[in-house]
Amino acid sequence: MSFIEGKTVAIVGGGIGGLSFALSLTKMCQENNIGGVTIQIFERDGKAEDKDFQNYSLSIRSDSGGVQTLRKLGVLDDIIKHTVYATEGFYCASYSANGFEIMVQSPPMNPENAGFRPLRYGLWSGMLKKVESNENVSFHWSSPFEDVTHDDETDKYRIALTDGRNYEADIVVVADGSHSPVRNVVLPLEKPRFTRLVFLIGTTDRDPPKNLQHRHGLIIGKDGVAIFLSHEDEGRSIWGVSRLCDQPHAVHRVRTSTEDQKKEILKEALDLIKDWPKEMRDLIAAANLDSIRVANGYDKMPHRAKGRIVFIGDACHPVTPYSANGANMALVDGWSLAEQLTSPKNNSIDEAIKAFEDEMIPRATKIVITGQRTISFAHLTGWKGVARNGFLKTVGSMLRHPKVTLAVVVGAVALGAYYLFGS
Ligand SMILES: Cc1cc2nc3c(=O)[nH]c(=O)nc-3n(C[C@H](O)[C@H](O)[C@H](O)COP(=O)(O)OP(=O)(O)OC[C@H]3O[C@@H](n4cnc5c(N)ncnc54)[C@H](O)[C@@H]3O)c2cc1C
């Protein structure tokens, strides 16, 4: 009999990581004939609330395992249907008075080798549909977590919600996002670090400038300001103007900020790009005011569980949108924790949690470090910014003309050999 048989698993947070874990655990219990596992999901928000907030795309990648996890969960085909217009691959572009020049362009998006960009809502609802069809899973919407305590007599955890309800569980899986209220209660010293990245984000009902259509990418100059731009749909673009700041921006969440605050953020974005091509300024100036918000970039190295309170996704190792990997990591964490909890190689929940963390910590650490480097690279100023763009242009041209590059490299090696060894 498996050690997880008959146990109650509480999941705090019904976002991408929480749903990936719930789906993975139900699937693996079924496949391994493990019965009686009850899953309770506690989600702060109401079920319907999320739709508008999640109306932007994100990269699901095969290099970090997101695509493979969705395939194993049996939801990939359904989620691919929510792919947005940005199918041409990621680019890095520069700008001048004449417009935009693509310096490097990655191959077209394709779930088989690179990845794809679904709407976040499509990803979330695709998993939700499948989780909801499982009778061992109960959802508690509009149920914000408040506290968790351990009862030494029963060896169970008691989860208290803000409205006074209480639930018992044998294991608590924390998937409540980057500012994790559970982490704040249980491990208050594990705080995310402000990466200095401030992102002013919005959506405009227009296509991107001509040569940036059907793609997503970064436009970077030498003044430390970058724009992320993605073609979401016919006549719809999402953009984020970013820069490095010493202090986080006074955050205005999209759901709670006032119209005046949103106007101010839009003005701030336009001020930052006042020397950029008119096409870009016009695109941002025409933003849908409701969509305007600020994202401060936080990240954190992964940490271990406290007892049987185990952390996955952003609750464990938040990264900024610049790493384009947080959702992928949350998906993979969900799968990998469920795999260890149902594996006959482990003899207890504690062993399974340790095996999960031994695998997750190096994986997540690498992605947090890469994300930090990407932020610095994208916001270089002065001559460093000029050198970066020169480097990217060279790489881009080598990728576009591989035969010429090969001929130049062979020629240079032959010439070097002649000078060194020729008589
Ligand atoms: C603009 C933007 C672009 C991004 N682009 C990409 C990308 O291209 N690729 C990529 O891989 N990632 C991307 N990400 C990151 C990605 O969205 C996150 O890393 C991912 O959502 C993390 O999943 P999670 O389940 O850990 O947390 P979340 O998806 O944040 O889910 C946390 C859940 O916990 C709930 N919750 C919070 N507090 C409580 C509480 N007190 N009680 C109960 N529930 C609670 C929340 O309501 C939420 O549903 C992007 C993020 C942003 C903001």
PDBQT file of the ligand as one rigid body, heavy atoms in Angstrom, charges set to zero:
ROOT
HETATM    1  C1  LIG A 501       3.191  39.820 -17.623  1.00  0.00    +0.000 C 
HETATM    2  C2  LIG A 501       3.687  38.444 -17.295  1.00  0.00    +0.000 A 
HETATM    3  C3  LIG A 501       4.216  37.660 -18.299  1.00  0.00    +0.000 A 
HETATM    4  C4  LIG A 501       4.676  36.371 -18.023  1.00  0.00    +0.000 A 
HETATM    5  N1  LIG A 501       5.183  35.616 -19.036  1.00  0.00    +0.000 NA
HETATM    6  C5  LIG A 501       5.575  34.350 -18.785  1.00  0.00    +0.000 A 
HETATM    7  C6  LIG A 501       6.045  33.512 -19.843  1.00  0.00    +0.000 A 
HETATM    8  O1  LIG A 501       6.131  33.931 -21.014  1.00  0.00    +0.000 OA
HETATM    9  N2  LIG A 501       6.402  32.234 -19.552  1.00  0.00    +0.000 N 
HETATM   10  C7  LIG A 501       6.324  31.733 -18.267  1.00  0.00    +0.000 A 
HETATM   11  O2  LIG A 501       6.651  30.561 -18.068  1.00  0.00    +0.000 OA
HETATM   12  N3  LIG A 501       5.903  32.522 -17.240  1.00  0.00    +0.000 NA
HETATM   13  C8  LIG A 501       5.531  33.801 -17.470  1.00  0.00    +0.000 A 
HETATM   14  N4  LIG A 501       5.069  34.582 -16.438  1.00  0.00    +0.000 N 
HETATM   15  C9  LIG A 501       5.142  34.075 -15.060  1.00  0.00    +0.000 C 
HETATM   16  C10 LIG A 501       3.977  33.158 -14.706  1.00  0.00    +0.000 C 
HETATM   17  O3  LIG A 501       2.745  33.760 -14.950  1.00  0.00    +0.000 OA
HETATM   18  C11 LIG A 501       4.076  32.747 -13.246  1.00  0.00    +0.000 C 
HETATM   19  O4  LIG A 501       5.385  32.367 -12.945  1.00  0.00    +0.000 OA
HETATM   20  C12 LIG A 501       3.128  31.579 -12.947  1.00  0.00    +0.000 C 
HETATM   21  O5  LIG A 501       1.809  32.029 -13.047  1.00  0.00    +0.000 OA
HETATM   22  C13 LIG A 501       3.399  30.972 -11.598  1.00  0.00    +0.000 C 
HETATM   23  O6  LIG A 501       2.428  30.019 -11.303  1.00  0.00    +0.000 OA
HETATM   24  P1  LIG A 501       2.007  29.739  -9.790  1.00  0.00    +0.000 P 
HETATM   25  O7  LIG A 501       0.937  28.727  -9.833  1.00  0.00    +0.000 OA
HETATM   26  O8  LIG A 501       3.205  29.477  -8.985  1.00  0.00    +0.000 OA
HETATM   27  O9  LIG A 501       1.429  31.119  -9.282  1.00  0.00    +0.000 OA
HETATM   28  P2  LIG A 501       0.134  31.891  -9.816  1.00  0.00    +0.000 P 
HETATM   29  O10 LIG A 501      -0.185  31.504 -11.197  1.00  0.00    +0.000 OA
HETATM   30  O11 LIG A 501       0.377  33.314  -9.474  1.00  0.00    +0.000 OA
HETATM   31  O12 LIG A 501      -1.029  31.314  -8.901  1.00  0.00    +0.000 OA
HETATM   32  C14 LIG A 501      -1.128  31.631  -7.541  1.00  0.00    +0.000 C 
HETATM   33  C15 LIG A 501      -2.583  31.433  -7.129  1.00  0.00    +0.000 C 
HETATM   34  O13 LIG A 501      -2.667  31.563  -5.712  1.00  0.00    +0.000 OA
HETATM   35  C16 LIG A 501      -3.819  32.320  -5.397  1.00  0.00    +0.000 C 
HETATM   36  N5  LIG A 501      -3.644  32.934  -4.085  1.00  0.00    +0.000 N 
HETATM   37  C17 LIG A 501      -2.890  34.019  -3.736  1.00  0.00    +0.000 A 
HETATM   38  N6  LIG A 501      -3.054  34.294  -2.434  1.00  0.00    +0.000 NA
HETATM   39  C18 LIG A 501      -3.878  33.346  -1.938  1.00  0.00    +0.000 A 
HETATM   40  C19 LIG A 501      -4.424  33.095  -0.633  1.00  0.00    +0.000 A 
HETATM   41  N7  LIG A 501      -4.178  33.900   0.421  1.00  0.00    +0.000 N 
HETATM   42  N8  LIG A 501      -5.260  32.036  -0.474  1.00  0.00    +0.000 NA
HETATM   43  C20 LIG A 501      -5.562  31.221  -1.525  1.00  0.00    +0.000 A 
HETATM   44  N9  LIG A 501      -5.088  31.435  -2.776  1.00  0.00    +0.000 NA
HETATM   45  C21 LIG A 501      -4.253  32.467  -2.964  1.00  0.00    +0.000 A 
HETATM   46  C22 LIG A 501      -3.905  33.355  -6.524  1.00  0.00    +0.000 C 
HETATM   47  O14 LIG A 501      -5.199  33.903  -6.644  1.00  0.00    +0.000 OA
HETATM   48  C23 LIG A 501      -3.496  32.498  -7.733  1.00  0.00    +0.000 C 
HETATM   49  O15 LIG A 501      -4.610  31.873  -8.329  1.00  0.00    +0.000 OA
HETATM   50  C24 LIG A 501       4.618  35.870 -16.697  1.00  0.00    +0.000 A 
HETATM   51  C25 LIG A 501       4.065  36.663 -15.676  1.00  0.00    +0.000 A 
HETATM   52  C26 LIG A 501       3.613  37.940 -15.973  1.00  0.00    +0.000 A 
HETATM   53  C27 LIG A 501       3.021  38.770 -14.862  1.00  0.00    +0.000 C 
ENDROOT
TORSDOF 0
